[in-house]
């Protein structure tokens, strides 16, 4: 049976050991939401989710935010392909559908690794003149940083290991796992 046909219990076994449980993820998301709500007490906030990896995180984060006027947008940015490390070449595969000028914007990322993708995306969005622009990431892997990135909201700092689950993939597999696991090599 191929990975695309495997059941979730079978995929969990092949993915490797649990690094962060589903329960820990949900608890931290609610803590991040409380911080964001205190920093943005009124007005609309755009959550710009980086596809594909951050889709689960942005869905849960948006539901944890108790205020109105949360607007969700998506951007596709690619620097990995099917590899385990960034190629260093960043390209936009899907752009925003709205004008963010004059609005509060939070880039929602699944993981910050080398910093190359986020540095590129931040520069790109700053050119669009938002009122404010900050980054919220579920995972931060500072040991892999090549380019500095200022991140206001961090879910978890993790060691330099390749992780999958909760939206993160390896060659498009494992995104649907509820927890975050260290990929078996």
N, C-alpha and C positions, 0 to 999 in steps of 0.2 A: 504494500500500500504506500503510495507517495505521500509526502508531507502535506500536500494540498488536500488529500483525502483522509488524512489521519484524524482521529477524534482528539478532542482537547486533552483528555488524560494521557493519550499516547504522545501528543506534542509536548506536554509538560515534562514527561520523562526524558524526551530527547533534547529539550531546551537546556537542561542543567539545573543547578541548585538555585533556590530562591534567594535573592539578594534583598528585595523589599516586598513585603506581603501586600496583598490587596487591601487589607485593613489599614496598614501603615500609610499606604498611598492616600486612601480616602481621608484619614485623619489629618494628614499634612495639607491636603487640598483645602479642607475647611479652615485650617489655620492661615493659609495663604489668602483665602477669600476674605477673612476678617481683616488682615493687613491691608489688602487692596481697598476694601470698603472704607477703612479709616482714612486712606490717602485720597480717595475720590468720593467725597460725600454727596456730590450732586452732579447733574449733567450726564450726558451720554459718554460711555467709554467703549471704544472699539477694541475688541479682542481679535488680533490678527494671528490666526493659527497657521503654523507652518506645516504644510502637508508633506507626507501623509502621517508621519509619526505622532504629531501632537493632537490628532483629532479626538482621541479618547480624553486626554487631559483637558482640552478646551471645553468639551461637553460637560465633564464633571465640574470643572471650575466655574463655568457659567451657571450651572444649577446651584452651586454652593453660594454664589453671590446673591444676596437677598434684596438687592436694590433693583429698581427698574432701569431701563435705558442701557442695557448691555447689548451691544451690537457685535455680531460675530461675522468676521470676514476670513477668507482663506487665501493663502499664497502657496504656490508650489515652488520650492527651491531645491535644487539638486547639486550635490557635490560628492555623493558616494557611489551611485550606480549599484552594482551587486557586490561591491567590495566591502571589507571590514574597516578600511581606513579611507579618509577623504582624499579625493583626487586633487584637491586644491583648486579645481576649476568650478566656479559657481555659476549656475544659470537659473533664470526665472522660467519655470515651466507653466505657471499660472499666476496672473496678476490680480490685484484687487479690482472689485467691481464698483467701488465708491471712491469719492474724493475725501481724503482724511484731513485736508487743510483746516486748521483751527480746532481740531478735536484732540481729546486725550486718547492715546493709543498705547496698548500693551501688546508687544510681540509675545505670543505664546509658543514656546518651543518645548519639544520633548527632552532633548539633551543638548548640552553644549560641550563640545569635544575640543577641536582645534581652535575654534573661534572664527575660522575663516568665513563660514556661511553667515553667522550672526553679524560679524563686522560688515560684510557686504550688504546684508539686508538692512541694518541700521542706517548706513550711509544712504541707501536707496530711499528709505522712507523719510529720513530727515529732509531730503530734497523736496518732499511733498508738503512741507511746512505744517506738521501737526502742532497743536498747542503744547503737548508733552509727548514724549516717546520713551517708554521704559520696556524692560524685558522681564518676563516671568518664565522660568524654566523648571520643569519637574526634576531634571537631573543635571548636575554639573560635574564634569570630569576635569578638574583644573590641571592635573598632571600632564594632560595632552595639549594644553594651550600653546598655540603658535602665535596667535594674535590676541591682544588684550580685548576683553569685552566687559563692559560694566553691566552687571545684572542686579536689578533691584530686589527681585523675589526669587529665591532658590528653594526648591522642594527638598532635595537631598544632594549632598556631595557624595560622589562614589569613586572608588578606586579605578585605575586604568584597566578595566576588564570590558569585554564586549558583551553588552546586555541586550536582551530581547523581552518582549511582552509589553502589555499595556500600550499598544500602538507602535512600539519599536520592533523593527524586523531584522531578519537576515535573509536577503534575497526574496523579500516579500512574504516570508513565513513568520509565524509566531506572534503577529500583531494582536491576535485575539485572546492571548493569555491575560488573566486578571492581575497577575503579579509580575514583577520584574525579576528576570533570571539571568544568571551568567551563562552565556552560550557555551556548550561543550565544544571542545576543539578536537 
